[in-house]
Amino acid sequence: MKIKDSRYDNGVLLNKRNYNFEDFDALFVSNSDRYIQDDYDRILKSPQKKSLDLWAWKNDKTCAQFAILCAELDLDNVRISVTDLTGEQDTIPSSNVKVSYVKEVLAYTGHAGWYANNPNNKMPKGERKYYPEVIYSDKPISIESGKLQLVWTEINTPKDILPDIYSGKITVCADNTDRTVTLDISVEVLDISMPDQENYKFDVEYWHHPYNVAYYYGVEPFSEKHLDILRQHMLLYKSLGGHAVTASIVEEVWGGQTYGFDRDIHYPSMIKWIKTTDGKWKFDYTHFDKWIALNKEIGIADKIICYSMMPWKNVVRYFDESKKKYKKIRVNTANKIKYNEVWRPFLQSFVNHLDGMDLFDSAYIGFDERRNMETALDLIASIKNKNGRTLKTSAAFNDFKHNAAVFDRLDYASVGLQQIRDNMQDFKEQVKSRRVNKQETTMYTATEHVPNSFTKSIPAESYWTAMFAGSLNATGFLRWAFDAWVKDPLTESTHWSFPAGDCFLVYPSYKDEKPESKFSLRLAKLDEGVRDVNKLYLLREKSPQFAIEVEKLLSSIKGGEENCYEFYTMAKTNFWGRKAKWLTENGKNEMLSDMEKVKKEIYNISKSYCDKKM
């Protein structure tokens, strides 16, 4: 499918651009803004930036974006080359500079709705547009005349690099033109080091769907081929500061709302429930063990969040050996006796298995936006392992103000953006007291929140999200989901129940290529925000002076009200749909300006620290 060129109407050229270059040009654009094909003329009329000055800490990365603008020539085999970035005494080698063409995907521009109101999983009807989404590859491409092509640039600074300003060049050329365009880029490396991701003071938890990874690539779940694919996939997650991993302990823990590639069970359980012929329970941990072993091998999974003893439809599905078929039982915490009869055997088996695998200290029982959790928590507290300890608990839990008895029992808790806004001071006090008690508290965003991190969102919204979570002194940020892909995400990111892009932050590669998970633009900006929050958390520990400067900056980040950035509400276009919230042009421009100021101030505080240290 070709992108519609707004210059044409039924094949008739409406207006002819006045190009001030031959064949093509390239110039730097903001890495926080979003540029669809309709923005070509906006870029053409903007200041022509041929050079860019960036900054970073040591053991860090910094990112830029430039646009290749085609004139009236179809460009063939467009190639990009990068030089080393050189300073007075040291060098950032070109191998540390990664350039990638940004791939566009089609996306529904509204809010698809809610899965419970759309049981037949109908895709929404309504407007779709192409949006730049996937930071895909540096392999040469062709670009049609009159089109723009975004290129993402990532520069990684070595741990042992000398502080200095490093300069280099990016060159763009194509087979069918003699023209080349050169961009100048420099990075000021400050004399302060980022911690390795496993030592972040502000981390991320992006929920995983490893079964969908297998389904997309057509491999057997948790086969050697699947594990090979997952290794790179989860190393990418680790590079973001992620270390908590998602494990399912019942079928359809989220009630079937994820895409399932036409399977009856969309999200299977990693632990298979079996009722034997004598009426007893047994459990097959094969998939669970392989999943955890892989993640332990690459150095994560110190938190294994197991979902859930309260699945969304309260259903436990199991294989009945005597009947030789799958059956299900509905188990609600309101019926405490029946609930305990079903879940106690599982918990006793699970605790023993975790002990035997030396995983008990890593495991958490997770809950997702559930109420009436007391029965489940009481049962967990009643079952002890070989050392007399009970399993830890984790929850996305919004009723933190009126249900402190439950919230206080959670070792690890996450609260949604809107619930935080409605109870801002109470949340900050909870974070403070929970830090004293060594309990972690994170923020999450979900489908009804604005700003957000959807395909249609501008990248700055993702950066803001991390920074706002940091302004709350949260210990991290949580998001559903990392990889709950739809059928053909590289073509279209639309989901039948959620805003396009809501269910995945990474993309797969094409099936005829080597499996490799790819950043989305919004994930790259989330990652930048996470790194910058870690910078601020680290700087505030350096001295009382820097703590004051950091707190002043964090307190300046707007977000306490839903309308802190102007947005509009888009009416639903399907009877099962929901209204969508998107930033207006004023909201976008204000956010872009604010986040640019935040970024500059982080540099100023970092620079001040380095100057004082000398």
Secondary structure in CASP SS format (residue, H / E / C, confidence):
PFRMAT SS
TARGET T0000
AUTHOR 0000-0000-0000
METHOD secondary structure of the structure
MODEL  1
M C 1.00
K C 1.00
I C 1.00
K C 1.00
D C 1.00
S C 1.00
R C 1.00
Y E 1.00
D E 1.00
N C 1.00
G C 1.00
V E 1.00
L E 1.00
L C 1.00
N C 1.00
K C 1.00
R C 1.00
N C 1.00
Y C 1.00
N C 1.00
F C 1.00
E C 1.00
D C 1.00
F E 1.00
D E 1.00
A E 1.00
L E 1.00
F E 1.00
V E 1.00
S C 1.00
N C 1.00
S C 1.00
D C 1.00
R C 1.00
Y C 1.00
I C 1.00
Q H 1.00
D H 1.00
D H 1.00
Y H 1.00
D H 1.00
R H 1.00
I H 1.00
L H 1.00
K H 1.00
S C 1.00
P C 1.00
Q C 1.00
K C 1.00
K C 1.00
S E 1.00
L E 1.00
D E 1.00
L E 1.00
W E 1.00
A E 1.00
W E 1.00
K E 1.00
N C 1.00
D C 1.00
K E 1.00
T E 1.00
C E 1.00
A E 1.00
Q E 1.00
F E 1.00
A E 1.00
I E 1.00
L E 1.00
C E 1.00
A C 1.00
E C 1.00
L C 1.00
D C 1.00
L E 1.00
D E 1.00
N E 1.00
V E 1.00
R E 1.00
I E 1.00
S E 1.00
V E 1.00
T C 1.00
D C 1.00
L E 1.00
T E 1.00
G C 1.00
E C 1.00
Q C 1.00
D C 1.00
T E 1.00
I E 1.00
P C 1.00
S H 1.00
S H 1.00
N H 1.00
V E 1.00
K E 1.00
V E 1.00
S E 1.00
Y E 1.00
V E 1.00
K E 1.00
E E 1.00
V E 1.00
L E 1.00
A E 1.00
Y E 1.00
T C 1.00
G C 1.00
H E 1.00
A C 1.00
G C 1.00
W C 1.00
Y H 1.00
A H 1.00
N H 1.00
N C 1.00
P C 1.00
N C 1.00
N C 1.00
K C 1.00
M C 1.00
P C 1.00
K C 1.00
G C 1.00
E C 1.00
R E 1.00
K E 1.00
Y E 1.00
Y E 1.00
P E 1.00
E E 1.00
V E 1.00
I E 1.00
Y E 1.00
S E 1.00
D C 1.00
K C 1.00
P C 1.00
I E 1.00
S E 1.00
I E 1.00
E C 1.00
S C 1.00
G C 1.00
K C 1.00
L E 1.00
Q E 1.00
L E 1.00
V E 1.00
W E 1.00
T E 1.00
E E 1.00
I E 1.00
N E 1.00
T C 1.00
P C 1.00
K C 1.00
D C 1.00
I C 1.00
L C 1.00
P C 1.00
D E 1.00
I E 1.00
Y E 1.00
S E 1.00
G E 1.00
K E 1.00
I E 1.00
T E 1.00
V E 1.00
C E 1.00
A C 1.00
D C 1.00
N C 1.00
T C 1.00
D C 1.00
R C 1.00
T C 1.00
V E 1.00
T E 1.00
L E 1.00
D E 1.00
I E 1.00
S E 1.00
V E 1.00
E E 1.00
V E 1.00
L E 1.00
D E 1.00
I E 1.00
S E 1.00
M C 1.00
P C 1.00
D C 1.00
Q H 1.00
E H 1.00
N H 1.00
Y C 1.00
K C 1.00
F C 1.00
D E 1.00
V E 1.00
E E 1.00
Y E 1.00
W C 1.00
H C 1.00
H C 1.00
P H 1.00
Y H 1.00
N H 1.00
V H 1.00
A H 1.00
Y H 1.00
Y H 1.00
Y H 1.00
G C 1.00
V C 1.00
E C 1.00
P C 1.00
F C 1.00
S C 1.00
E H 1.00
K H 1.00
H H 1.00
L H 1.00
D H 1.00
I H 1.00
L H 1.00
R H 1.00
Q H 1.00
H H 1.00
M H 1.00
L H 1.00
L H 1.00
Y H 1.00
K H 1.00
S H 1.00
L C 1.00
G C 1.00
G E 1.00
H C 1.00
A E 1.00
V E 1.00
T E 1.00
A E 1.00
S E 1.00
I C 1.00
V C 1.00
E C 1.00
E C 1.00
V C 1.00
W C 1.00
G C 1.00
G C 1.00
Q C 1.00
T C 1.00
Y C 1.00
G C 1.00
F C 1.00
D C 1.00
R C 1.00
D C 1.00
I C 1.00
H C 1.00
Y C 1.00
P C 1.00
S C 1.00
M C 1.00
I C 1.00
K E 1.00
W E 1.00
I E 1.00
K E 1.00
T C 1.00
T C 1.00
D C 1.00
G C 1.00
K C 1.00
W E 1.00
K E 1.00
F E 1.00
D E 1.00
Y C 1.00
T H 1.00
H H 1.00
F H 1.00
D H 1.00
K H 1.00
W H 1.00
I H 1.00
A H 1.00
L H 1.00
N H 1.00
K H 1.00
E H 1.00
I C 1.00
G C 1.00
I C 1.00
A C 1.00
D C 1.00
K E 1.00
I E 1.00
I E 1.00
C E 1.00
Y E 1.00
S C 1.00
M C 1.00
M C 1.00
P C 1.00
W C 1.00
K C 1.00
N C 1.00
V E 1.00
V E 1.00
R E 1.00
Y E 1.00
F E 1.00
D E 1.00
E C 1.00
S C 1.00
K C 1.00
K C 1.00
K E 1.00
Y E 1.00
K E 1.00
K E 1.00
I E 1.00
R E 1.00
V C 1.00
N C 1.00
T C 1.00
A C 1.00
N C 1.00
K H 1.00
I H 1.00
K H 1.00
Y H 1.00
N H 1.00
E H 1.00
V H 1.00
W H 1.00
R H 1.00
P H 1.00
F H 1.00
L H 1.00
Q H 1.00
S H 1.00
F H 1.00
V H 1.00
N H 1.00
H H 1.00
L H 1.00
D H 1.00
G H 1.00
M C 1.00
D C 1.00
L C 1.00
F H 1.00
D H 1.00
S H 1.00
A E 1.00
Y E 1.00
I E 1.00
G E 1.00
F E 1.00
D E 1.00
E C 1.00
R C 1.00
R C 1.00
N C 1.00
M C 1.00
E H 1.00
T H 1.00
A H 1.00
L H 1.00
D H 1.00
L H 1.00
I H 1.00
A H 1.00
S H 1.00
I C 1.00
K C 1.00
N C 1.00
K C 1.00
N C 1.00
G C 1.00
R C 1.00
T C 1.00
L C 1.00
K E 1.00
T E 1.00
S E 1.00
A E 1.00
A E 1.00
F C 1.00
N C 1.00
D C 1.00
F C 1.00
K C 1.00
H C 1.00
N C 1.00
A H 1.00
A H 1.00
V H 1.00
F H 1.00
D C 1.00
R C 1.00
L C 1.00
D C 1.00
Y E 1.00
A E 1.00
S E 1.00
V E 1.00
G E 1.00
L H 1.00
Q H 1.00
Q H 1.00
I H 1.00
R H 1.00
D H 1.00
N C 1.00
M H 1.00
Q H 1.00
D H 1.00
F H 1.00
K H 1.00
E H 1.00
Q H 1.00
V H 1.00
K H 1.00
S H 1.00
R H 1.00
R H 1.00
V H 1.00
N C 1.00
K C 1.00
Q C 1.00
E E 1.00
T E 1.00
T E 1.00
M E 1.00
Y E 1.00
T E 1.00
A C 1.00
T C 1.00
E C 1.00
H C 1.00
V C 1.00
P C 1.00
N C 1.00
S C 1.00
F C 1.00
T C 1.00
K C 1.00
S C 1.00
I C 1.00
P H 1.00
A H 1.00
E H 1.00
S H 1.00
Y H 1.00
W H 1.00
T H 1.00
A H 1.00
M H 1.00
F H 1.00
A H 1.00
G H 1.00
S H 1.00
L C 1.00
N C 1.00
A C 1.00
T C 1.00
G E 1.00
F E 1.00
L E 1.00
R E 1.00
W C 1.00
A C 1.00
F C 1.00
D E 1.00
A C 1.00
W C 1.00
V C 1.00
K C 1.00
D C 1.00
P C 1.00
L C 1.00
T C 1.00
E E 1.00
S C 1.00
T C 1.00
H C 1.00
W C 1.00
S C 1.00
F C 1.00
P C 1.00
A C 1.00
G C 1.00
D C 1.00
C C 1.00
F E 1.00
L C 1.00
V E 1.00
Y E 1.00
P C 1.00
S C 1.00
Y C 1.00
K C 1.00
D C 1.00
E C 1.00
K C 1.00
P C 1.00
E C 1.00
S C 1.00
K E 1.00
F E 1.00
S E 1.00
L H 1.00
R H 1.00
L H 1.00
A H 1.00
K H 1.00
L H 1.00
D H 1.00
E H 1.00
G H 1.00
V H 1.00
R H 1.00
D H 1.00
V H 1.00
N H 1.00
K H 1.00
L H 1.00
Y H 1.00
L H 1.00
L H 1.00
R C 1.00
E C 1.00
K C 1.00
S C 1.00
P H 1.00
Q H 1.00
F H 1.00
A H 1.00
I H 1.00
E H 1.00
V H 1.00
E H 1.00
K H 1.00
L H 1.00
L H 1.00
S H 1.00
S C 1.00
I C 1.00
K C 1.00
G C 1.00
G C 1.00
E C 1.00
E H 1.00
N H 1.00
C H 1.00
Y C 1.00
E C 1.00
F E 1.00
Y E 1.00
T E 1.00
M E 1.00
A C 1.00
K C 1.00
T C 1.00
N C 1.00
F C 1.00
W C 1.00
G C 1.00
R E 1.00
K C 1.00
A E 1.00
K E 1.00
W E 1.00
L E 1.00
T C 1.00
E H 1.00
N H 1.00
G H 1.00
K H 1.00
N H 1.00
E H 1.00
M H 1.00
L H 1.00
S H 1.00
D H 1.00
M H 1.00
E H 1.00
K H 1.00
V H 1.00
K H 1.00
K H 1.00
E H 1.00
I H 1.00
Y H 1.00
N H 1.00
I H 1.00
S H 1.00
K H 1.00
S H 1.00
Y H 1.00
C H 1.00
D H 1.00
K H 1.00
K H 1.00
M C 1.00
END
